[in-house]
Structures are given as C-alpha cells and as structure tokens.
C-alpha cells in the first residue's frame, strides 16, 4: 500500500504522527492476513513497532506486508514501512513491526487458518524467525501469568 502524507497526518512541525504510520501498517498487515485466510481478522498484538526515521508531509509512504507464520487460528504478519521523497526518488526505511492477527468465523469465534507454504529462501527464513518470535511470545505470556495469575 502507498499513500502520500498530507498536513492532516502531521503535527505543526510537519512530522507525520507515529499513530498515523501505525494505523497504515495495521491496515496493510490486515489485508495480507485476510488474503491468506480469506476470513475476518482482528489485531491481537503488535510486536515492537520500531521507528528509525521520521516521515514528513509530502512523503509517499510505502507499506509492505507479508504473512510470516500461520498457526491454528493466528497469523504473524511482518511489515516494513518506507518513505519516499517523490521528487528526489530518495527512499528510506522508517519503521518495521510484527502484527499478530486472529482469524474469525461468521460468529466472531477463532477459526482455522490455512497452512503457510514457504516458496522461497526468504519465505523460509521469515518462517524460522517468526517461529522463534512465537516461542518467545508464549514464554513471555507464561511468565506474566506466573507473576500475576489473576490476569491470566
């Protein structure tokens, strides 16, 4: 997805709000998830939205999203965001994140997600990396539940 950033996307200094970038990333990630599972999805988690460079009014923002991992009812989607100074052709990486979605059936209940078949070496690398992140997320949830059982 690509979109030009306009004054209403930014603060008084013409810096685009991080929330604007996050919303755009969530939308692109959701589209990738929906295309994979052909069902409704809801955002369950955002892992580490890292902003590495500012985005300004007039920049053309590109969001690339790819499904990295498909579980029973959830998917991890990786997102890379770039900003382009259109007249100069200068493109820079501005943010990255991992989104976890849950697929829902017509009644709003979690539903099975189709398996993900990696086709390239890059797909296989993403799958391996996503599996490590999934394990880390599960371990973090278990530690949090052990510290505060009433929250689990």
FENSUL-V428270 format. One line per field, one symbol per residue. psi: psi as a letter, one per 40 degrees, with the letter a starting at -180 (. if undefined). Layout:
BEGIN
psi=???
END
This chain:
BEGIN
psi=iiihhideeiaeeehhhdddddddddddddddddddefiiiihdihhghhheiihiheihhhhhiihdhhadeiihhihhhihhhdddehhihdiiihihihhiadeeiiihhiihhhdidddddddddddddddddddddddddddgdee.
END
